[in-house]
Amino acid sequence: MAGLRADLRRAGFTVGALEALWGADAAAALHRGERVPARRVLDARRAEHGTSADLATLAELFVLGLSVPADEADRALPDLGVDGAVDLGLVARRESSVVGALDLRPYAFTDARGTGEWWILSDLGELALGRPLGEQHVLGVGGASTTLAGLMLPTAARSVLDLGTGCGIQAMHASRFADRVVATDISERALKLAGMNLELNGIDGVELRLGSLYEPVAGERFDRIVSNPPFVITPRAAGVPEYDYRDGGMVGDALVAAVIGAAGEHLEPGGVAQLLGNWEYPGDGDGLARAAGWAAGLDHWIVEREVQHVTEYAETWIRDGGTRPGSEAFDRLYTAWLDDFEARGVERVGFGYVLLRRPADTADVATGRPATARLARVERLHGALGDVSAGLGGHLAECLAAHDLQASLADAALAATRLTVAGDVTEERHYWPGDDDPTAMLLRQGGGFGRAIALDTGLAGLVGACDGELAVGAIVGALAQLLEVDEGALAADLLPAVRALIDDGVLLLPRE
């Protein structure tokens, strides 16, 4: 692994170098699962590669899934060599050429600690295989992986559990802020590849354990749990593939319910669990409310990001396994999916983010920290996010801290507080032509969830006056006089709205 790491560094095997090698259009096509544009670029430039010849060879071998002459692979891997690559299970010989036996590609990211880049090993995808994926397939870094990594709270933790680690990507991210990480998976192959990725990138402090869900950590508690569980709702029917990386082997959304329901047993007081999940909408039932029910007894913040009709959901995940529309196999699987949903009366499926917290029942005597304020927040945010280049995790951490502080303040204490407006917040006013008064007023959040918050005259006036100089109560008093309304009634109307804006990160409490 040390030899492989040296070879990848020497060749400059990075995200930026690959995109420069074949250009933005070919890179975009690769993200869509199409390699022809990148291959055409490399073929046209083969005589011009020069110092980038080794990079091009590695790109063809590991990213495009093409065979390359064995002597070119040897030149591109001078420390490891083809023999070493075969021993690692990285490539396989084909007479005078070699082909990739694993997918290997660079992965770049930005988080609260700064920028970084790793190399990630996983099983070959459909592009390289030329056929549907195997059921024991170990997935690399996909959209769900990067979403969860971006959601991860970036604050320091003593211990983190990565439940269902797959190729190890969440454990690797968690290692950047945790003293100790335990990563579990039901797949021995996944743990093998996760171990290779940890070693390849020189990451210590991660313990790998084999087993289903929480079984490998029975009786243990953690400061943090992260999980991209196998939440995909798959028919439990003969002939339907069950992929380790996405199918939990339970009926409907029971897997997500199980992960949420048992999380509290494995969290320290005040500990936080974060995961992605699906929830079914049975008939006229509310799927999001069902998900909140699974979290009973825990503080929770559940955000639904998307809802799909069962037909669209089935199509998405059948294609994900590599079965193409128009084939007999696709139609057979499609029928099985729709039969499964129909049997439970399910018409839609929601997807979103789940944050859970085990309440701290009593104050921490040693630190004097108050008991955790209770949190029960469920919302639908189906639109685009704000500018979150470093991920949503920092925003979530700030919102949790703000909620706990404002919830500990009585109304009188909140009224005595001086607030400021977050720097990413702007105000919009819309007018009918010729009118002096606005017909609609909105606050726009530039970061975080990119919220758009409707304002009335009183709340607009209060937010506009929150410059850190005047207390909330003084602003309410001045507005009551200006609007000629009862001050107590206005305060009763505005203070809950102020608390909500603090929870959203729109209004900021003074820093201690």
Residue pairs with C-beta under 8 A, 6 or more apart in sequence:
1 88
1 196
1 199
1 200
2 79
3 77
3 79
3 80
3 81
3 84
4 77
4 79
4 80
4 84
4 85
4 88
4 90
4 200
5 119
5 200
5 201
5 202
6 79
6 80
7 76
7 77
7 78
7 79
7 80
8 58
8 106
8 119
10 54
10 78
10 79
11 54
11 55
11 58
11 76
12 52
12 55
13 55
13 58
13 59
13 106
13 119
14 106
14 108
14 117
15 106
15 107
15 108
15 117
16 108
17 52
17 55
18 27
18 55
18 59
18 63
18 105
18 106
19 27
21 41
21 42
21 52
21 55
21 56
21 59
22 37
22 38
22 41
22 42
22 59
23 41
25 37
26 37
26 38
26 40
26 41
27 38
29 35
29 36
29 37
29 38
30 37
30 38
30 63
33 125
33 126
33 127
34 127
35 64
35 65
35 127
38 59
38 63
38 64
39 60
39 64
39 66
42 56
42 59
42 60
42 64
45 56
46 56
49 55
49 56
53 72
53 75
53 76
54 75
54 76
55 76
57 68
57 72
57 73
57 75
57 76
58 76
58 77
58 104
60 66
60 68
61 67
61 68
61 73
61 76
61 91
61 98
61 99
61 100
62 100
62 102
62 103
62 104
62 105
63 103
63 104
63 105
64 127
64 128
65 99
65 100
65 103
65 124
65 125
65 127
65 128
65 129
66 99
67 94
67 97
67 98
67 99
68 97
68 98
69 96
69 97
70 82
70 93
70 96
70 97
70 98
73 82
73 85
73 91
73 98
74 81
74 82
77 84
77 85
80 88
80 90
82 91
82 93
82 98
85 91
85 98
86 92
86 93
86 98
88 196
89 101
89 102
90 100
90 101
90 102
90 104
90 121
91 98
91 99
91 100
91 101
92 98
92 99
92 100
92 101
100 124
100 128
101 124
102 121
102 122
102 123
102 124
102 193
103 121
103 122
103 123
103 124
103 125
103 128
103 140
104 119
104 120
104 121
105 119
105 120
105 140
106 117
106 118
106 119
106 120
107 117
107 118
107 119
107 120
107 141
107 169
108 115
108 116
108 117
109 115
109 116
109 117
109 118
109 146
109 149
109 173
110 116
110 389
110 390
110 391
111 149
111 150
111 152
111 154
111 173
111 176
111 390
111 391
111 393
112 154
112 177
112 390
112 391
112 393
112 394
113 154
113 176
113 177
116 176
118 172
118 197
118 200
118 201
119 197
119 200
119 201
120 140
120 141
120 167
120 169
120 197
121 140
121 167
121 193
121 196
121 197
121 200
122 138
122 139
122 140
122 141
122 167
122 193
123 133
123 134
123 137
123 138
123 139
123 140
123 189
123 193
125 133
125 140
126 132
126 133
126 322
129 322
131 322
132 241
132 321
132 322
132 323
133 243
133 321
133 322
135 241
135 242
135 243
135 244
136 187
136 189
136 244
137 243
137 244
137 245
138 166
138 167
138 187
138 189
138 190
138 193
138 244
138 245
139 145
139 166
139 167
139 245
139 246
140 167
141 167
141 169
144 228
144 276
145 166
145 169
145 170
145 228
147 276
147 353
148 170
148 226
148 227
148 228
148 274
148 275
148 276
149 169
149 170
149 173
149 391
150 388
150 390
150 391
150 392
150 393
151 274
151 353
151 355
151 391
151 392
151 393
151 396
152 170
152 173
152 174
152 226
152 274
152 391
152 393
153 224
153 272
153 274
153 393
153 396
153 397
153 400
154 177
154 391
154 393
154 394
154 397
155 177
155 397
156 177
156 178
157 174
157 177
157 178
157 179
157 222
157 223
157 224
158 178
158 179
158 180
158 223
159 178
159 179
159 180
159 181
159 182
159 222
159 223
159 224
160 171
160 174
160 178
160 180
160 181
160 182
160 222
160 223
160 224
160 225
160 226
161 181
161 182
161 183
161 184
161 217
161 220
161 222
161 224
161 225
161 226
161 266
162 168
162 170
162 171
162 174
162 181
162 182
162 183
162 184
162 226
162 227
163 184
163 213
163 214
163 225
163 226
163 227
163 229
163 259
163 275
164 184
164 185
164 186
164 213
164 227
164 228
164 229
164 230
165 171
165 183
165 184
165 185
165 190
165 191
165 194
165 208
166 185
166 187
166 190
166 194
166 228
166 245
167 190
167 193
167 194
167 197
168 183
168 193
168 194
168 195
168 197
168 198
168 206
169 197
170 183
170 226
170 227
170 228
171 181
171 183
171 194
171 198
171 206
172 197
172 198
172 201
172 203
172 206
174 181
174 224
174 226
175 181
175 203
175 204
175 205
175 206
178 205
178 223
178 224
179 205
180 205
180 207
181 205
181 206
181 207
182 206
182 207
182 209
182 216
182 217
182 220
182 222
183 191
183 194
183 206
183 207
183 208
183 209
184 208
184 209
184 210
184 211
184 216
184 217
185 191
185 194
185 208
185 210
186 210
186 211
186 212
186 244
187 244
187 245
188 210
190 244
190 245
191 208
191 209
191 210
194 208
195 208
197 203
198 204
198 206
209 216
209 217
210 216
213 258
213 259
213 262
214 262
214 265
214 266
217 266
220 266
221 265
221 266
221 267
221 268
221 271
222 266
222 267
222 268
222 271
223 267
223 268
223 271
223 272
224 271
224 272
224 273
224 274
225 263
225 266
225 267
225 271
225 272
225 273
225 274
225 275
226 273
226 274
226 275
227 259
227 273
227 274
227 275
227 276
228 275
228 276
229 248
229 255
229 256
229 259
229 275
229 276
229 277
230 243
230 244
230 245
230 246
230 247
230 248
230 249
230 255
231 246
231 248
231 253
231 255
231 256
231 276
231 277
231 278
232 243
232 246
232 247
232 248
232 278
232 317
233 252
233 253
233 278
233 280
233 313
233 340
233 341
233 349
234 240
234 242
234 246
234 247
234 317
234 337
234 340
235 336
235 337
235 339
235 340
236 249
236 251
236 340
237 336
237 339
237 340
239 332
239 336
240 333
240 336
241 321
242 249
243 321
246 317
246 320
248 254
248 255
249 255
250 258
251 344
252 280
252 344
252 346
253 277
253 278
253 279
253 280
253 290
253 349
256 275
256 277
256 278
256 279
256 291
256 294
256 354
257 294
259 275
259 277
260 273
260 275
260 277
260 291
260 294
260 295
260 298
260 354
260 356
261 294
263 273
263 298
263 356
263 358
264 297
264 298
264 356
264 358
267 273
267 356
267 357
267 358
268 358
269 358
269 359
269 360
269 361
269 372
270 357
270 358
270 359
270 360
270 372
271 357
271 358
272 355
272 356
272 357
272 400
273 354
273 355
273 356
273 357
274 353
274 354
274 355
274 356
275 353
275 354
276 351
276 352
276 353
276 354
277 291
277 351
277 352
277 354
278 349
278 350
278 351
279 287
279 288
279 290
279 291
279 349
279 350
279 352
280 287
280 290
280 341
280 344
280 346
280 348
280 349
280 350
281 287
281 307
281 346
281 347
281 348
281 349
281 350
282 344
282 345
282 346
282 347
283 345
283 346
283 347
287 304
287 307
287 348
287 349
287 350
288 302
288 304
288 350
288 352
288 378
288 380
289 378
291 302
291 350
291 352
291 354
291 378
292 300
292 302
292 376
292 378
295 302
295 354
295 356
298 356
298 357
298 358
298 359
299 356
299 357
299 358
299 359
299 372
299 374
299 375
299 376
300 354
300 355
300 356
300 357
300 375
300 376
300 377
300 378
301 354
301 355
301 375
301 377
301 378
301 396
301 400
302 352
302 353
302 354
302 355
302 377
302 378
302 379
303 352
303 353
303 379
303 380
303 381
303 449
304 350
304 351
304 352
304 379
304 380
304 381
304 382
305 351
305 352
305 353
305 381
305 382
306 350
306 351
306 352
306 382
307 348
307 349
307 350
307 351
307 382
308 316
308 348
308 349
308 351
309 347
309 348
310 337
310 338
310 341
310 346
310 347
310 348
310 349
311 338
313 337
313 349
314 333
314 334
314 337
314 338
314 341
315 325
315 334
317 337
318 330
318 333
318 334
318 337
319 325
323 329
323 330
323 333
324 330
341 347
355 396
355 400
357 372
357 375
357 400
359 371
359 372
359 374
360 369
360 371
360 372
361 371
362 371
363 369
363 370
363 371
370 404
370 408
372 404
373 403
373 404
373 407
373 408
374 407
375 400
375 403
375 407
377 503
381 449
381 451
383 450
384 450
385 392
385 448
385 449
385 450
386 424
386 445
386 446
386 447
386 448
386 449
386 450
386 451
387 424
387 446
387 447
387 450
388 395
388 447
388 448
392 448
392 449
395 447
395 448
395 449
395 505
398 505
399 448
399 503
399 504
399 505
402 502
402 503
402 505
402 508
402 509
403 502
403 503
405 509
406 414
406 499
406 502
406 503
406 509
407 499
409 417
411 491
411 495
414 472
414 495
414 498
414 499
415 471
415 472
415 473
415 476
415 491
415 495
416 471
416 472
416 473
417 471
417 472
417 509
417 510
418 466
418 468
418 469
418 470
418 471
418 472
418 510
419 466
419 468
419 472
419 498
419 502
419 507
419 508
419 509
419 510
420 466
420 467
420 468
420 507
420 508
420 510
421 463
421 466
421 467
421 506
421 507
421 508
422 445
422 505
422 506
422 507
422 508
424 445
424 446
424 447
424 448
425 443
425 444
425 445
425 446
425 506
426 443
426 444
426 446
427 441
427 442
427 443
427 444
427 455
427 460
427 463
427 464
428 440
428 441
428 442
428 443
428 444
429 438
429 440
429 441
430 438
430 439
430 440
430 441
430 442
431 437
431 438
431 439
432 439
440 454
441 454
441 455
441 456
441 460
442 452
442 453
442 454
442 455
443 451
443 452
443 453
443 455
443 463
443 501
443 506
444 450
444 451
444 452
445 451
445 452
445 453
445 504
445 505
445 506
447 505
448 504
448 505
449 504
451 504
451 506
453 501
453 504
453 506
455 463
457 483
458 479
458 483
458 485
458 490
458 493
458 494
459 494
459 497
461 475
461 479
461 482
461 483
462 472
462 475
462 476
462 479
462 494
462 498
463 501
463 506
463 507
465 475
465 478
465 479
466 472
466 475
466 507
468 510
470 478
472 495
472 498
473 491
476 487
476 490
476 491
476 494
476 495
477 487
479 490
479 494
480 486
480 487
480 490
483 490
498 507
501 507
502 508
502 509
